[in-house]
Amino acid sequence: MQQDKEISALFSLIDDPDEEVYGAVSKRIADFGRSLIPNLEHLWETTPNEQVQQRIESLIHRLQLQDLQNDLLSWKTSAHPDLLAGALLCTRFQYPDLTLAPVLSELEKLRRNVWLELNNYLTPLEQINVLTSILFNYYGLKGKSKDYSRPEEFLLQTVLSSKKGNAFGNGLIYLLLCEGLDIPVKAIRIPGQFVLAYFKPVLQTKGQRVQAVEKIEYFIEPSSGQVFTRKEVDGYFSKMDIAPSPAYFSPLNNIETIALILSELANCFDNESERYKKDELLALAKLLND
């Protein structure tokens, strides 16, 4: 009862013209967390004043971002940060009321369609050709060049619903399908690109010991599914005047992959009205990278 009275008192002060008072009110509302969002949404619907509505929208966004930060940190520090969970957290930045069921259903349908066409006798290249054919020919996924005016093409939910994505959006789907089918494909950090690589386990003799290491069999451009070789990657480095580094050919883990996508998504909001979103996304990426 006492808490309800405090919340009512805080809501009554949202329209206070004194910025210092409003700052204290918004901080206290943030302390209550996401549970206040339905109340704030109801207040927005019943408030005719546009300036007050803007303040309410700002408060709702602050609570949603705070919730997302907490969930990202929990995901990062979990024993096994799952790529799908990380991808869904990315999507939640733009779509905080994301419904999971359609996304999970669509991914499982895709995974099953690929699985039905795979067998133990296929070579690595044949495995990827099957996946690419189903994804782009049967499913109808379209690859788009990277365009920072279209943030929806970076995000799992909207790429699945529109069937249009850039290398990052399509690459997430590619990685998730490979993970669900035990195909050893990982993202790598080639500058200016989002490239996947097929890591084939091989045995290597070192002194008296034989150990298993991962060697890149070939590379995949995920916006189209095109396969290319190390020679072509070296040609790209030469053209861009980039010195090759072993770090560019090491697999990114799930946390690094999601941090990279958040950083790229931030570039979609490099304008005056949405600059705050860019700052927030870069802060989320930093949270994962630290």
Backbone hydrogen bonds in HBPLUS format (Angstrom, degrees):
<---DONOR---> <-ACCEPTOR-->    atom                        ^
c    i                          cat <-CA-CA->   ^        H-A-AA   ^      H-
h    n   atom  resd res      DA  || num        DHA   H-A  angle D-A-AA Bond
n    s   type  num  typ     dist DA aas  dist angle  dist       angle   num
A0005-LYS N   A0001-MET O   3.09 MM   4  6.42 152.9  2.16 148.1 155.1     1
A0006-GLU N   A0002-GLN O   3.04 MM   4  6.37 152.6  2.12 144.8 152.2     2
A0007-ILE N   A0003-GLN O   2.93 MM   4  6.22 159.6  1.97 153.9 159.0     3
A0008-SER N   A0004-ASP O   2.99 MM   4  6.21 161.9  2.03 148.6 153.2     4
A0009-ALA N   A0005-LYS O   2.97 MM   4  6.18 155.3  2.04 145.3 152.2     5
A0010-LEU N   A0006-GLU O   2.88 MM   4  6.15 154.8  1.95 149.4 156.5     6
A0011-PHE N   A0007-ILE O   2.91 MM   4  6.16 161.5  1.94 152.6 157.4     7
A0012-SER N   A0008-SER O   3.01 MM   4  6.21 148.1  2.12 143.1 151.5     8
A0013-LEU N   A0010-LEU O   3.03 MM   3  5.25 146.9  2.14 103.2 113.4     9
A0014-ILE N   A0011-PHE O   3.27 MM   3  5.35 167.7  2.29 106.1 109.7    10
A0016-ASP N   A0013-LEU O   3.02 MM   3  5.19 164.8  2.05 113.4 115.7    11
A0021-VAL N   A0018-ASP O   3.08 MM   3  5.33 118.1  2.48 102.1 116.4    12
A0022-TYR N   A0018-ASP O   2.95 MM   4  6.29 165.5  1.97 156.3 160.7    13
A0023-GLY N   A0019-GLU O   2.78 MM   4  5.89 151.4  1.86 142.2 150.3    14
A0024-ALA N   A0020-GLU O   3.14 MM   4  6.38 154.8  2.20 142.6 147.9    15
A0025-VAL N   A0021-VAL O   2.93 MM   4  6.21 157.0  1.98 151.6 158.8    16
A0026-SER N   A0022-TYR O   2.81 MM   4  6.00 167.9  1.82 156.7 159.2    17
A0027-LYS N   A0023-GLY O   3.08 MM   4  6.17 151.8  2.17 140.1 147.7    18
A0028-ARG N   A0024-ALA O   3.09 MM   4  6.29 155.4  2.15 143.1 149.3    19
A0029-ILE N   A0025-VAL O   2.93 MM   4  6.22 155.5  1.99 151.6 158.9    20
A0030-ALA N   A0026-SER O   2.95 MM   4  6.13 152.9  2.02 141.6 149.0    21
A0031-ASP N   A0027-LYS O   3.12 MM   4  6.43 136.2  2.32 136.9 148.2    22
A0031-ASP N   A0028-ARG O   3.09 MM   3  5.02 126.0  2.40  91.4 105.6    23
A0032-PHE N   A0029-ILE O   3.03 MM   3  5.41 140.4  2.19 105.4 116.1    24
A0033-GLY N   A0030-ALA O   3.12 MM   3  5.29 136.4  2.32 100.5 112.2    25
A0036-LEU N   A0033-GLY O   3.22 MM   3  6.36 177.1  2.22 133.3 134.1    26
A0037-ILE N   A0034-ARG O   2.96 MM   3  5.54 168.2  1.97 123.4 127.4    27
A0040-LEU N   A0036-LEU O   2.96 MM   4  6.24 157.9  2.01 157.6 164.7    28
A0041-GLU N   A0037-ILE O   2.85 MM   4  6.08 154.8  1.91 156.8 164.2    29
A0042-HIS N   A0038-PRO O   3.00 MM   4  6.23 154.3  2.07 145.1 151.4    30
A0043-LEU N   A0039-ASN O   2.95 MM   4  6.21 153.8  2.02 144.6 152.3    31
A0044-TRP N   A0040-LEU O   2.87 MM   4  6.12 152.9  1.94 146.4 153.6    32
A0045-GLU N   A0041-GLU O   3.10 MM   4  6.37 155.3  2.16 144.5 150.2    33
A0046-THR N   A0042-HIS O   3.17 MM   4  6.41 136.6  2.36 141.7 152.8    34
A0046-THR N   A0043-LEU O   3.21 MM   3  5.22 131.5  2.46  95.2 108.0    35
A0047-THR N   A0044-TRP O   3.29 MM   3  5.24 167.5  2.31 104.8 107.7    36
A0053-GLN N   A0049-ASN O   2.96 MM   4  6.24 152.4  2.04 146.6 155.4    37
A0054-GLN N   A0050-GLU O   2.92 MM   4  6.22 149.8  2.01 146.0 153.4    38
A0055-ARG N   A0051-GLN O   3.11 MM   4  6.45 150.1  2.20 140.8 148.5    39
A0056-ILE N   A0052-VAL O   2.91 MM   4  6.23 154.7  1.98 150.1 157.4    40
A0057-GLU N   A0053-GLN O   2.84 MM   4  6.14 159.1  1.89 151.5 157.1    41
A0058-SER N   A0054-GLN O   2.94 MM   4  6.16 153.8  2.01 143.2 150.4    42
A0059-LEU N   A0055-ARG O   2.93 MM   4  6.22 150.0  2.02 144.8 153.0    43
A0060-ILE N   A0056-ILE O   2.88 MM   4  6.19 158.9  1.93 153.9 159.4    44
A0061-HIS N   A0057-GLU O   2.94 MM   4  6.17 163.6  1.97 149.6 154.1    45
A0062-ARG N   A0058-SER O   2.93 MM   4  6.12 153.9  2.00 142.4 150.0    46
A0063-LEU N   A0059-LEU O   2.97 MM   4  6.27 156.5  2.03 149.5 155.0    47
A0064-GLN N   A0060-ILE O   2.93 MM   4  6.18 159.6  1.97 152.3 158.3    48
A0065-LEU N   A0061-HIS O   2.84 MM   4  6.01 161.2  1.88 153.1 158.1    49
A0066-GLN N   A0062-ARG O   2.95 MM   4  6.06 158.8  1.99 144.1 150.4    50
A0067-ASP N   A0063-LEU O   2.96 MM   4  6.13 154.1  2.03 144.0 150.8    51
A0068-LEU N   A0064-GLN O   2.90 MM   4  6.14 153.3  1.98 144.6 152.3    52
A0069-GLN N   A0065-LEU O   2.83 MM   4  6.09 159.3  1.87 154.5 159.6    53
A0070-ASN N   A0066-GLN O   3.11 MM   4  6.34 159.5  2.15 144.7 149.6    54
A0071-ASP N   A0067-ASP O   2.98 MM   4  6.24 157.3  2.03 147.2 153.6    55
A0072-LEU N   A0068-LEU O   2.82 MM   4  6.01 156.5  1.88 152.4 159.0    56
A0073-LEU N   A0069-GLN O   2.98 MM   4  6.16 157.8  2.03 147.4 153.3    57
A0074-SER N   A0070-ASN O   2.99 MM   4  6.22 155.5  2.06 144.1 150.9    58
A0075-TRP N   A0071-ASP O   2.87 MM   4  6.06 153.8  1.94 143.8 151.4    59
A0076-LYS N   A0072-LEU O   2.82 MM   4  6.03 163.0  1.85 150.1 154.7    60
A0077-THR N   A0073-LEU O   3.03 MM   4  6.19 155.3  2.09 146.2 152.0    61
A0078-SER N   A0075-TRP O   3.22 MM   3  5.24 159.7  2.27 102.8 108.8    62
A0086-GLY N   A0082-ASP O   3.06 MM   4  6.34 157.6  2.11 151.2 157.8    63
A0087-ALA N   A0083-LEU O   2.84 MM   4  6.09 156.1  1.90 153.2 159.8    64
A0088-LEU N   A0084-LEU O   2.96 MM   4  6.20 155.4  2.02 151.5 157.7    65
A0089-LEU N   A0085-ALA O   3.03 MM   4  6.27 145.9  2.15 142.1 151.4    66
A0090-CYS N   A0086-GLY O   3.03 MM   4  6.36 151.2  2.12 145.7 153.2    67
A0091-THR N   A0087-ALA O   3.12 MM   4  6.45 157.6  2.17 144.7 149.9    68
A0092-ARG N   A0088-LEU O   3.03 MM   4  6.25 143.0  2.17 139.9 149.8    69
A0093-PHE N   A0090-CYS O   3.16 MM   3  5.76 154.3  2.23 111.9 118.8    70
A0094-GLN N   A0091-THR O   3.13 MM   3  5.82 128.7  2.41 116.5 125.6    71
A0095-TYR N   A0091-THR O   2.90 MM   4  5.98 156.1  1.96 149.6 156.4    72
A0098-LEU N   A0095-TYR O   3.08 MM   3  5.46 132.5  2.31 129.2 126.2    73
A0103-VAL N   A0100-LEU O   3.03 MM   3  5.45 117.8  2.43 113.0 128.2    74
A0104-LEU N   A0100-LEU O   3.00 MM   4  6.19 168.4  2.01 165.1 168.9    75
A0105-SER N   A0101-ALA O   2.92 MM   4  6.00 159.3  1.96 153.7 159.8    76
A0106-GLU N   A0102-PRO O   2.98 MM   4  6.06 159.6  2.02 144.0 149.1    77
A0107-LEU N   A0103-VAL O   3.05 MM   4  6.26 163.7  2.07 152.0 156.3    78
A0108-GLU N   A0104-LEU O   3.02 MM   4  6.14 157.8  2.07 144.6 150.9    79
A0109-LYS N   A0105-SER O   2.98 MM   4  6.16 152.0  2.06 144.7 152.4    80
A0110-LEU N   A0106-GLU O   3.04 MM   4  6.29 159.1  2.09 147.3 152.5    81
A0111-ARG N   A0107-LEU O   2.85 MM   4  6.08 164.9  1.87 151.6 156.1    82
A0112-ARG N   A0108-GLU O   2.94 MM   4  6.06 161.1  1.97 146.7 151.4    83
A0113-ASN N   A0109-LYS O   3.06 MM   4  6.27 156.2  2.12 145.1 151.5    84
A0114-VAL N   A0110-LEU O   3.06 MM   4  6.38 157.3  2.11 154.9 160.3    85
A0115-TRP N   A0111-ARG O   2.88 MM   4  6.04 165.0  1.90 151.7 156.6    86
A0116-LEU N   A0112-ARG O   3.00 MM   4  6.15 154.0  2.07 150.5 155.2    87
A0117-GLU N   A0114-VAL O   2.94 MM   3  5.40 144.5  2.07 110.8 121.3    88
A0118-LEU N   A0115-TRP O   3.18 MM   3  5.22 153.1  2.25 102.3 110.3    89
A0122-LEU N   A0119-ASN O   3.39 MM   3  6.03 174.3  2.39 119.5 121.0    90
A0127-GLN N   A0123-THR O   2.88 MM   4  6.21 153.8  1.95 157.7 165.5    91
A0128-ILE N   A0124-PRO O   3.14 MM   4  6.45 162.3  2.17 151.7 154.9    92
A0129-ASN N   A0125-LEU O   2.90 MM   4  6.13 151.6  1.98 145.6 154.5    93
A0130-VAL N   A0126-GLU O   3.00 MM   4  6.21 152.1  2.08 146.5 152.7    94
A0131-LEU N   A0127-GLN O   3.08 MM   4  6.42 164.9  2.10 150.4 154.1    95
A0132-THR N   A0128-ILE O   2.81 MM   4  5.95 168.6  1.82 154.7 158.1    96
A0133-SER N   A0129-ASN O   2.92 MM   4  5.94 158.6  1.97 142.4 148.6    97
A0134-ILE N   A0130-VAL O   3.07 MM   4  6.29 165.2  2.10 153.7 156.8    98
A0135-LEU N   A0131-LEU O   2.95 MM   4  6.07 162.5  1.98 151.3 156.9    99
A0136-PHE N   A0132-THR O   2.89 MM   4  5.89 170.7  1.90 154.2 156.8   100
A0137-ASN N   A0133-SER O   2.80 MM   4  5.16 143.6  1.93 130.0 142.1   101
A0138-TYR N   A0133-SER O   3.15 MM   5  6.67 152.3  2.23 145.3 153.5   102
A0139-TYR N   A0134-ILE O   2.71 MM   5  5.89 161.5  1.74 161.9 167.3   103
A0141-LEU N   A0135-LEU O   3.09 MM   6  5.97 163.8  2.11 151.8 150.3   104
A0142-LYS N   A0163-LYS O   2.81 MM  21  5.99 155.4  1.87 137.3 145.3   105
A0165-GLY N   A0142-LYS O   3.08 MM  23  6.45 163.2  2.11 165.3 168.0   106
A0144-LYS N   A0165-GLY O   2.83 MM  21  5.61 153.6  1.90 138.0 140.2   107
A0150-ARG N   A0147-ASP O   2.99 MM   3  5.72 162.8  2.02 123.7 126.9   108
A0153-GLU N   A0150-ARG O   3.11 MM   3  5.89 162.2  2.15 121.3 125.9   109
A0154-PHE N   A0151-PRO O   3.03 MM   3  5.60 165.3  2.05 121.5 123.8   110
A0166-ASN N   A0153-GLU O   3.13 MM  13  5.60 171.2  2.14 137.5 137.9   111
A0159-VAL N   A0155-LEU O   2.98 MM   4  6.06 155.3  2.05 159.2 167.1   112
A0160-LEU N   A0156-LEU O   3.03 MM   4  6.17 161.0  2.07 153.4 158.2   113
A0161-SER N   A0157-GLN O   3.05 MM   4  6.30 150.5  2.14 143.8 152.2   114
A0162-SER N   A0158-THR O   2.90 MM   4  5.88 158.3  1.95 144.0 149.6   115
A0163-LYS N   A0159-VAL O   2.69 MM   4  5.12 136.6  1.88 134.8 146.1   116
A0170-ASN N   A0166-ASN O   2.87 MM   4  5.86 166.7  1.89 162.6 165.9   117
A0171-GLY N   A0167-ALA O   2.83 MM   4  5.35 134.5  2.04 118.4 132.4   118
A0172-LEU N   A0168-PHE O   3.02 MM   4  6.17 145.4  2.14 140.6 147.3   119
A0174-TYR N   A0170-ASN O   2.91 MM   4  6.21 161.7  1.95 152.9 158.6   120
A0175-LEU N   A0171-GLY O   2.84 MM   4  6.04 164.8  1.86 151.9 155.4   121
A0176-LEU N   A0172-LEU O   2.92 MM   4  6.11 161.3  1.96 150.8 155.9   122
A0177-LEU N   A0173-ILE O   2.96 MM   4  6.16 157.7  2.01 152.0 157.5   123
A0178-CYS N   A0174-TYR O   2.96 MM   4  6.20 162.7  1.99 151.5 156.7   124
A0179-GLU N   A0175-LEU O   2.86 MM   4  6.05 156.8  1.91 148.7 155.5   125
A0180-GLY N   A0176-LEU O   3.00 MM   4  6.18 156.9  2.05 142.3 148.3   126
A0181-LEU N   A0177-LEU O   3.00 MM   4  6.15 120.9  2.36 139.3 154.4   127
A0181-LEU N   A0178-CYS O   3.18 MM   3  5.06 142.9  2.33  94.7 105.5   128
A0183-ILE N   A0178-CYS O   2.87 MM   5  4.71 169.8  1.88 142.5 143.6   129
A0182-ASP N   A0179-GLU O   3.42 MM   3  5.23 169.6  2.43 101.9 104.4   130
A0185-VAL N   A0183-ILE O   2.74 MM   2  5.83 136.0  1.94 115.5 100.8   131
A0199-PHE N   A0184-PRO O   2.82 MM  15  5.58 160.9  1.86 178.2 174.1   132
A0186-LYS N   A0197-ALA O   2.98 MM  11  5.54 157.2  2.03 153.8 157.1   133
A0197-ALA N   A0186-LYS O   2.80 MM  11  5.54 152.8  1.88 156.7 165.9   134
A0252-LEU N   A0187-ALA O   2.82 MM  65  5.54 166.3  1.84 158.2 158.8   135
A0188-ILE N   A0195-VAL O   2.95 MM   7  5.85 157.2  2.00 169.1 165.0   136
A0193-GLN N   A0190-ILE O   3.06 MM   3  5.62 158.0  2.11 145.5 145.1   137
A0196-LEU N   A0220-ILE O   3.03 MM  24  5.00 176.8  2.03 156.2 155.3   138
A0220-ILE N   A0196-LEU O   2.76 MM  24  5.00 160.1  1.80 142.9 142.5   139
A0198-TYR N   A0218-TYR O   3.03 MM  20  5.70 166.3  2.05 160.1 164.2   140
A0217-GLU N   A0198-TYR O   2.75 MM  19  5.52 167.3  1.76 170.8 174.7   141
A0200-LYS N   A0215-LYS O   2.71 MM  15  5.22 149.1  1.81 158.1 149.5   142
A0215-LYS N   A0200-LYS O   2.90 MM  15  5.22 168.8  1.91 139.0 142.6   143
A0202-VAL N   A0213-VAL O   2.74 MM  11  5.47 165.3  1.76 164.8 169.8   144
A0213-VAL N   A0202-VAL O   2.79 MM  11  5.47 167.8  1.81 166.6 170.3   145
A0204-GLN N   A0211-GLN O   2.77 MM   7  5.39 160.2  1.80 153.7 160.4   146
A0211-GLN N   A0204-GLN O   2.85 MM   7  5.39 168.8  1.86 154.0 153.1   147
A0206-LYS N   A0209-ARG O   2.68 MM   3  5.25 169.2  1.69 164.1 167.9   148
A0209-ARG N   A0206-LYS O   3.00 MM   3  5.25 156.4  2.05 129.2 127.2   149
A0219-PHE N   A0228-PHE O   2.93 MM   9  5.24 171.5  1.94 166.2 163.8   150
A0228-PHE N   A0219-PHE O   2.93 MM   9  5.24 157.3  1.98 135.6 141.3   151
A0221-GLU N   A0226-GLN O   2.81 MM   5  5.26 165.9  1.83 157.7 162.4   152
A0224-SER N   A0221-GLU O   3.26 MM   3  6.12 154.2  2.33 122.9 128.6   153
A0225-GLY N   A0221-GLU O   2.70 MM   4  5.37 146.1  1.82 152.5 160.2   154
A0232-GLU N   A0229-THR O   3.15 MM   3  5.33 122.7  2.49  98.0 111.1   155
A0233-VAL N   A0229-THR O   3.14 MM   4  6.54 148.8  2.24 143.6 152.6   156
A0234-ASP N   A0230-ARG O   2.83 MM   4  6.11 161.2  1.87 156.2 160.9   157
A0235-GLY N   A0231-LYS O   2.97 MM   4  6.22 142.8  2.12 137.2 147.7   158
A0236-TYR N   A0232-GLU O   3.03 MM   4  6.35 143.4  2.17 138.7 147.8   159
A0236-TYR N   A0233-VAL O   3.05 MM   3  5.04 119.6  2.43  94.0 109.0   160
A0237-PHE N   A0233-VAL O   3.01 MM   4  6.41 157.5  2.06 152.0 157.5   161
A0238-SER N   A0234-ASP O   2.96 MM   4  6.20 157.5  2.02 146.6 152.6   162
A0239-LYS N   A0235-GLY O   2.94 MM   4  6.12 159.1  1.98 145.6 151.3   163
A0240-MET N   A0236-TYR O   2.93 MM   4  6.12 155.9  1.99 151.9 158.0   164
A0241-ASP N   A0237-PHE O   2.90 MM   4  5.81 104.3  2.48 134.6 151.8   165
A0242-ILE N   A0237-PHE O   2.81 MM   5  4.85 170.1  1.82 144.4 147.6   166
A0241-ASP N   A0238-SER O   3.20 MM   3  4.93 154.4  2.27  96.3 103.8   167
A0248-TYR N   A0245-SER O   2.95 MM   3  5.60 148.4  2.05 118.6 126.4   168
A0249-PHE N   A0246-PRO O   3.01 MM   3  5.43 153.6  2.08 110.5 118.7   169
A0250-SER N   A0247-ALA O   3.43 MM   3  5.33 169.5  2.44 104.4 105.0   170
A0257-THR N   A0253-ASN O   2.93 MM   4  6.17 154.1  1.99 154.2 162.4   171
A0258-ILE N   A0254-ASN O   3.05 MM   4  6.26 164.9  2.07 150.9 153.5   172
A0259-ALA N   A0255-ILE O   2.98 MM   4  6.15 158.5  2.03 148.2 154.8   173
A0260-LEU N   A0256-GLU O   2.98 MM   4  6.10 153.9  2.05 143.3 149.8   174
A0261-ILE N   A0257-THR O   3.11 MM   4  6.41 154.7  2.18 146.0 152.4   175
A0262-LEU N   A0258-ILE O   2.95 MM   4  6.20 158.9  1.99 151.4 156.9   176
A0263-SER N   A0259-ALA O   3.01 MM   4  6.22 156.5  2.06 146.4 152.7   177
A0264-GLU N   A0260-LEU O   3.02 MM   4  6.29 155.1  2.09 146.4 152.8   178
A0265-LEU N   A0261-ILE O   2.84 MM   4  6.00 161.3  1.87 151.5 157.0   179
A0266-ALA N   A0262-LEU O   3.03 MM   4  6.20 142.8  2.17 142.2 151.2   180
A0267-ASN N   A0264-GLU O   3.07 MM   3  5.59 143.0  2.21 110.3 119.3   181
A0268-CYS N   A0265-LEU O   2.94 MM   3  5.55 162.3  1.97 118.8 124.8   182
A0269-PHE N   A0266-ALA O   3.12 MM   3  5.79 168.4  2.13 120.7 123.9   183
A0274-GLU N   A0271-ASN O   3.20 MM   3  5.60 133.0  2.44 107.1 119.1   184
A0275-ARG N   A0271-ASN O   2.84 MM   4  5.41 107.0  2.38 157.1 172.0   185
A0277-LYS N   A0274-GLU O   2.88 MM   3  5.49 139.4  2.05 115.8 126.3   186
A0278-LYS N   A0275-ARG O   3.07 MM   3  5.14 118.0  2.47  96.5 111.5   187
A0279-ASP N   A0275-ARG O   3.09 MM   4  6.48 161.2  2.12 154.6 158.7   188
A0280-GLU N   A0276-TYR O   2.97 MM   4  6.19 153.7  2.04 142.4 149.8   189
A0281-LEU N   A0277-LYS O   2.90 MM   4  6.11 162.7  1.93 152.5 156.4   190
A0282-LEU N   A0278-LYS O   2.97 MM   4  6.18 161.9  2.01 153.5 158.5   191
A0283-ALA N   A0279-ASP O   2.97 MM   4  6.15 146.1  2.09 140.6 150.1   192
A0284-LEU N   A0280-GLU O   2.94 MM   4  6.26 146.7  2.05 144.1 153.3   193
A0285-ALA N   A0281-LEU O   2.91 MM   4  6.22 157.1  1.96 149.4 155.5   194
A0286-LYS N   A0282-LEU O   2.94 MM   4  6.11 152.2  2.02 140.6 148.4   195
A0287-LEU N   A0283-ALA O   2.93 MM   4  6.14 146.2  2.04 139.3 148.6   196
A0288-LEU N   A0284-LEU O   3.23 MM   4  6.60 144.3  2.36 142.0 149.9   197
A0288-LEU N   A0285-ALA O   3.15 MM   3  5.24 123.9  2.48  95.1 108.5   198
A0289-ASN N   A0285-ALA O   2.94 MM   4  6.22 148.7  2.04 144.8 154.5   199
A0290-ASP N   A0286-LYS O   2.87 MM   4  5.88 146.7  1.98 154.6 159.2   200
